[in-house]
Amino acid sequence: MTVTLEVSEGVGTIRLDRPPMNALDIATQDRLRELAAEATDRDDVRAVILYGGEKVFAAGADIKEMQVMDHTAMVKRSKALQDSFTAVARIPKPVVAAVTGYALGGGCELALCADYRIAADNARLGQPEILLGLIPGAGGTQRLARLVGPSKAKDLIFTGRHVKADEALAIGLVDRVVPAAEVHEQAHAWASKLAQGPALALRAAKESVDAGLETDIDTGLAIERNWFAGLFATEDRERGMRSFVEEGPGKAKFV
C-alpha cells in the first residue's frame, strides 16, 4: 500500500510510503481519500497525524503519470483529485502534518489540509506548478491564500519558489519548526494530548472555525452558537464543568 493508517492510543497516523519521494499518483490520492474516511468513522481515532517518513513528506504529483493525460482525462480526474484532499481536510478531528524534507506541489497542498503543521528545520515547502505551465489543482490556490493571505500565496504560486522552514514559519505556512529528528515525536505529542480531549467539542471547534471562514460573520456566529448550545447536551460538558468546580481547571477526564 502507498498509504497506510496505523492507530495507537487514540492517534491515527496516515503514512505516505511511496519511495523515494512519495509522489502522489492516482492510486495514492484514492487511498488517501479512503483512509481519511476511515479515520473519520473510527471511534478509536481521536486525532490524526499526516506523515511521509523521516526523509520526505511528499514531493508532489507523479509528473510522468500526468504528462500523458490530455484535457479530457484531466477534466475527469481533477474532481477526484480535489475530493481526496478535501476528505483529509474534513476529517472532523484534530489533524497535524509532520513535515520532513520536501512538501512541494501536492505535498504542500496535503499539508495545508491539516489543522496544524510541524516542520523539520530542513523542510522545503512550495507550489512549483507554474514551472510546469500549470497552477495548483488540489486546493493550493484556495487553502494557501486562506492560510497566509493572498499576497504571500500569489508570490509562492506565481514564482514556484521553495520556502525554507524559517520563512514558512514567518509567513504562517507552518506553525512550529523543530529539529528533523523530532518532527514525528512533536506531532505525536500534539495529537496525543488532543486525543484525550472532549471529542465532540473538538469537532465542534474545528467545524465552527472552518465553516465560519467560508461565510459571513453573522452566519459564522450562528454556526458557533448552535454548536455551543448543543454541547450542553454532552456528558463531556458535564464532566468538564463539574471537574472545574470541584478540582480546578484542566483536570477533567473526558469520555
C-alpha positions, 0 to 999 in steps of 0.5 A: 500500500502507498498509504497506510493508517496505523492507530495507537492510543487514540492517534491515527497516523496516515503514512505516505510510503511511496519511495523515494519521494512519495509522489502522489499518483492516482492510486495514492490520492484514492487511498488517501481519500479512503483512509481519511474516511476511515479515520473519520468513522473510527471511534478509536481515532481521536486525532490524526497525524499526516506523515511521509517518513523521516526523509520526505513528506511528499514531493508532489504529483507523479509528473510522468503519470500526468504528462500523458493525460490530455484535457479530457482525462484531466477534466475527469480526474481533477474532481477526484483529485480535489475530493481526496484532499478535501476528505483529509481536510474534513476529517472532523478531528484534530489533524497535524502534518509532520513535515520532513524534507520536501512538501512541494506541489501536492505535498504542500497542498496535503499539508495545508489540509491539516489543522496544524503543521510541524516542520523539520528545520530542513523542510522545503515547502512550495507550489512549483506548478507554474514551472510546469505551465500549470497552477495548483489543482488540489486546493493550493490556490484556495487553502494557501491564500486562506492560510497566509493571505493572498499576497504571500500565496500569489508570490509562492504560486506565481514564482514556484519558489521553495520556502525554507522552514524559517520563512514558512514559519514567518509567513504562517505556512507552518506553525512550529519548526523543530529539529528533523529528528523530532518532527514525528515525536512533536506531532505525536505529542500534539495529537496525543494530548488532543486525543484525550480531549472532549471529542465532540467539542473538538469537532465542534471547534474545528467545524465552527472555525472552518465553516465560519471562514467560508461565510459571513460573520453573522452566519459564522456566529450562528454556526458557533452558537448552535454548536455551543448550545448543543454541547450542553447536551454532552456528558463531556460538558458535564464532566468538564464543568463539574471537574472545574468546580470541584478540582480546578481547571484542566483536570477533567477526564473526558469520555 
